[in-house]
Amino acid sequence: MVSFALKRFASALLVMFAISVLVFLIFFATPGVDPAARIAGRNADPATLAQVRHSFGLDRPMPIRYLLMMRHLLIDRDLESFVNRGARVIPQIVQATPATLSLVVGAAVIWMVAGILMGTSAATLRGKAADPLIMLVGVVGVSLPAYWLGEVVNLITQKQLHGSLFSWVPPPGYAGLSQDPGQWALHMLFPWLTLALLYAGIYARLLRGEVITALNEDYVRTARAKGLSERRILLRHALRCSLIPIVSLFGLDFGALVGGAALLTEVVFGLPGIGKLTFDALQNLDLPVIMGTVLYAAFFVVLANALVDILYARLDPRARHA
C-alpha cells in the first residue's frame, strides 16, 4: 500500500510539471499574445515595449522565462501582477483561499451526508412511495442553477422577508472563522446550502443505483443465507461497496470546487474566493495571477485524484495492481 501511494504521488508531481509547462506555453508562447503590450498600454511606442519586455524578462529565451516564472512564483514567491503593480500573486491566492475552503468544505459535508442518506433511503424503500419522492427532490436540486438559486435566496433573505423571518441573516460577504466563528457560520450558511443542493441530488441518484445493484449481488444473498440482519447487510456490505464510485466522484468534484469551480456561488454571495480572483484576473488579462490560480486549481485537482486513487485502493485491493 505504501509503495502504491508513493508511485501515485510521484505521477502526480509529473502531471503538475506538465500542467505548468502547458499553462506557461498557452499564456506566454501563443502567437499573437504579447504580455508587454498589455502591461505598457495600447498606445505604447516600440521603445517603451522593449523596456517593458526587458524589465519583466520577456525578451529572454522561452525555457529561461519558464524557469524564472516558476522560481518567482513557487520559490521566491515575489511574482507580481502585471495589472496591479506591487501586488504579489501568492499573497492574493493565500488571502482568497480561506473563503473558498470555507464554502467548499462546509457544502461538501452537507451534500455527502444528505446524498448518502437520500440515496440509501431511496434504495431500501424502492417500490414504495418514498422512493420517487426522494429522487424528485434530487432531480429538482440538480436542475436548479447555483447562480439562479443564490439570487433567489438573496432576494428572499435580504429583501422580501429580511425584516420578518430572516433578520438574523447578515448581508452577503465573508467573515473570517478566526475573527468571529458565529458570524462566519451565518455568512456561510446559505452559500453552503445553495452549493450542496446541486451535488446532493447527483450523489443520491448515483448511490441509489449502486446500492440496488449491490443488494442483488451473490455475496449479499450469501450474507442473508447466513442469517445476517438486513441492516448489517446494508451498512457493512452493500453500502461499503457502493461508496467506491461515490469516493471517486467526490474527489473530482471537491478538487475542482476548491480550485475555483464554485465561482458563481462566490460571486452571488460576495465571497472573495479563488474563483472570484480568477474571474477578475481574466477580465484584466493579468497573466501572472491567472497562471498562479490555474496552477493552484490544478494542484488541488491532481491531489484530490491521487488521494481518491489511494482510498480506492484501500477499499478495493485489486486496484493496487491495476
N, C-alpha and C positions, 0 to 999 in steps of 0.2 A: 504493500500500500504506500509506503514511504517513497519507494523508487518511482511508482506511478505518479505521485504528487510532484516529485522533483522534475520528472520529464514533462509534465503538463505545464509547470511554471516556466521551464526553460523554453518551451514552444511559445508560451505567452510573451516572453521577452522578445523572441524573434518576430512575432506578429506586431508588437509595439514598434520595433525598429522599422519594419516595412511600412507601417502606417505613417510614421513620422517622415520617412523619405517621400512617400506618396503625397502627403499633405503639403510638404515643402515644395515639391515639384508643381503641384497644382496652383499654389498661390504665388510662386516666385519664378517659375520657369515656363509658364504657359505663354505662347506667343501673343503679343499684344498687351500683356499685363506689365505695367511699369509702376511699381510702388513709388518711385521717386516723383513721378508726375502727380500722384495722389498727395504726397507729402508737401511738395512745393506749391501746389495750386495750379489752377487751369492756365493762367497766363504767364507761367514762369518761363524765363528765357533759357537758352541752352547752357549758359554759364551757371545759372542757379541750379539747373537739373544736374549738371556734372558735380557741383559742390555737394548737393544732397546725396547723390549716389556714393560719393567718396566718404562722406561723414557717416553714412549708415552701412558702409561696406558692400553696397550693391554693385560696385564695379569690379569685384573680385571674382575668381572662378567659382563655379557652382558648388563643387564639393567643399571649398573653403567657406563659402557662405552658409552652407548647411551646418557645418561643424561649429561655426561661430554662433549661428542661431540657436543650436541646441545647447551650446555652452552658456550663452546668456540666459536662456530660458530655464534650463534644468540645474545647472551648476552654480553659476554666479547669481542667478535669479534677478538680474538687473535689466532684462529686456523691457524696453519702454514702448508705449503705444505710439503709433505714427500720428494719431489724431490729437490725443491729449498729451502733449509733451510733458515729460516728467512723471507721468502716471505709469507705474510698472505693472506688468501683466500678472505676475504671480500674486502680489497683494490683492489685486482686483478679484482674482479667482478665489483666493482664500476668503476674502470678505463675502463673496456671493455663495460660497459652499454651504454655510450653516442653514440658510433659508431653504435651499434645495433639499438637503439631507433631512431637515425637519419635515418638509412636505412629504417626501417620498417614503421615509421610514414609517411615519405615522399612518399614511394611507396604505402602505404595504401590510402593516399589522391588521388593519381593518379589513382589507379585501381578502387576505388569506383566511382569517377567521371566518368571515362571512361566506366566502366561497366554499370552504371545506364544510361548514355546517349546512349550507344550502344544497351543495352537490350530494353530500352523504344522505341528507334527509330525503331528497328527491329520489335517490336510488333505492333507498329502503322502503319508500312509500310509492314506488312505481305501480301504476294501475289504479291508484286512488286519486281522489280529487285534489289532494295537496300537491301532487307531483306537477301537474301542468301549471298550477298557481305559482309554485316556486320558480319554475322555468320562465313563466311570464314575467315575473319580477326581474329575472336575469336578462331577458331579452330587452326589456324596457331600459335597463341600465346600460346595456351595450349600445343601444340605439341613440341615446342622448349624447350629443357632442359636449365635451367638457367645457368649452368656452360658452356655449349657449346656456348650459345648466348653471355655470358660475354666474353669468349675468342675471339669470332668473333668481338665484339665491341672493345676490346682492340687491336686486330690486325689492325682494320681499323683506330681507333683514335690515336693509339700510334705509328704505323709503316707506314702502306700503305699511308694514307692520312694526317698524322700528320703535315707535312710541308706545306700543302696547305690549306685544309679545316678545320682541327682540331688542329691548332697550339695553340689555346686557351685552349685546354683540358690538365689539369695537369696530371702528372704521377699517377699511381694507389697508393692509400694511403688514409689517413684520416687527415683532418684539422678540429680543434675544432671550433664549432659555436661561442663561446665567443672570440676566438682569431682573427678570420677573417671570417665574415659571407659570404663574396663573394667567398673566396677560399673553404669554407665549401660547398656552393651550387654547385660550379664547380666540386669538388671531388665527390659529391653525385649524380649528375645529371644522369649519365649513369647507375650507380647501381640502382637508383630509377626506371628508365625506363625498365631496364632488369627484375627486380623483378615484376614490375607492369604489364608487358605484359602477364606474365603467368596467374595472377589472374584476370585481366580484362576480358579475354576471358571466364573464368569459370563463373564469375558473370554475364556477358552479356547473356550467354546462359541460365542460371538459371532464370534470371529476365524476359527474353523474354517469356519463358513458363508460368511463374506466371502471367504476365500482360495479356497474351492472355486468360488464364483461367479466370482471374478476369473480363475481359471485356465481358465475356459471362454469368456472374452471374445475378441472378434476380434483385439484388439491382442496378446494372448498367442499366438494362432495365428500372427499375422504374425511375432512375435519368434522362434517356433520355426522358421518357414519360412526366416528369415534365418540360421539355424544357431546361435542363442544357446544356451548351456547351460541345463539345467533349473534349476540353482542360481541363475544370474544372472537368469533369468526370474522365479523365485520371490522373490528378495530385492529386485531393482531395479524390478520391475513389479507383480506380483500383491500382494506384501506391502505395498508403499507405498500402493497404492490402498485396500487393505483396512484400513489403520490409521486412515483418516479417521473412521469411526464409533467406533472404539476411543478416539480422542483426545476426541471429543465426550462419550462416556460417562465417561471418566476425569476430565474437568473437572468434571462434575456430582458424581461420587462424591467426588472429592478435596475440593471446596469444601464439600460437606455434612459430611464427616467432620471437617475442620478446624473447622467451625462448631459441632461438638458432637454429631454423629450417632454418634460412637463411644462414647456414654455407657455402654452395657452392658459393653463391654470395659474401659473405665476403672474402672467400679465393681468388676468381678470381680477385677481385678488391682491394685486400690488405687492407681490413678493419679489424682493431683489435677489433672485437666484441666478444660477448658471445659465438657464435658458434665456432669461431677460438680458443678461450680459452678452450672450452670443448674438441675440437679436439686434441689440444696439450696435455691436461691432460690425455686423453685416450691413446695417444701414449706413454706416460711415466708411465701410470697406477698410476697417482697421485690421490689417493683416496680422500683426503680432498677437493681438488679442484673439482673433479668430483662430489662429494656429494654436494658441495656448488652450482655448476652450475645446477645440476639436481633439487635441491630444488628451486633455482631461477626460472628455467623454469616452474616447477610445480606451483609455486606461480602465475605466470602470466597466465598460462592456467586456473587455478581454478578461479582466479579473473575475467578473461575475461568471463568465463562461468557464474559466478554469476551476473556480470553486464548485460550479454545478457538476462538471465532469468528475471531480473528486468525490463529491457527495453521491453522485450517481454510481460511481464505482463502489462506494461504501454500501449503498443499498442493494446493488446487483454486482457481485464479484466477477461475473462474466465480462463486464465492461472493461476490466483491467487488462484483459488480453485481446481486446478488440483492436 
